[in-house]
Amino acid sequence: MNRHVAVCSSLFATLLLSACLSTEGDGAAALSSVVESAQSEDVSAGTDSKNEARLSAATDVFKAVSISDTELQAVTLQVVTEMDNTNQVAPATDKKYAKRLVRLTRNLANEDGLELNFKVYITDEINAFATADGSIRVYSGLMDLLDDNELRSVIGHEIGHVKLGHSLAEARTAYLTSAAAKVAASEGGLGAKALAELGEKLINAQFSQAQESESDAYGVEFMKRHKHKLSAAESAMRKLANLEGSESGSKLFSSHPGAKERADKIHELIATKKK
Ligand SMILES: [Zn+2]
């Protein structure tokens, strides 16, 4: 079986930076392409109702540009709820995964000012992700690979993406581009399809190398705050690095190296924390 490895919406995909580096830039581009599309359609003459649909979609993009953080968080909560419905969630009674995750996250319901909720998706994929509303999803494939402290460090890293605003910025880009895509489809509202599309974007979010480094540092700080073994943050990254280029590593690994370098950086960081 080909295992798809993409921790943290691609723990390793740090070199493909285009998606989330500049929210404003993407917004302006999406907006102008929508406006152009709406204008050109006026000339090439569709039916009135078609034009209305396009204008309504363009209005959605204007709304997307001005969507508040709170509104965006409500959207990501909707997206995660939809993903929970379509993925195999480990039931609360499941000892191997669900109960283990409950044990590991016992004191994290309100962590660093964030309200968090956790679930396990049963799949061989080695992955975990967090969304701006504070939902954290851990894949059973990752839980099989890592010990308790290593998993805690990945969870800390994911919390970092939320706390540091990366997840929100990513959601804004995803929402914006998906609203823009609606122009072509002339669909209205955020139906199941749009939510699924957004979910796909959020799971495959590409964070920048700088954002990953920041979250790595946050993860180490998280481990320190909770008095867990700091070296677990490094060993988790080494385990993931070892999968690079392997059969189970998937395409992401071959095209986006970096886990080893990050493990080295975490090693140095931990050394300074111990002083
Ligand atoms: Zn990350």
Boltz pocket constraint, residues with backbone or C-beta under 6 A from the ligand:
constraints:
  - pocket:
      binder: B
      contacts: [[A, 7], [A, 8], [A, 10], [A, 11], [A, 157], [A, 161], [A, 207], [A, 211], [A, 212], [A, 215]]
      max_distance: 6.0
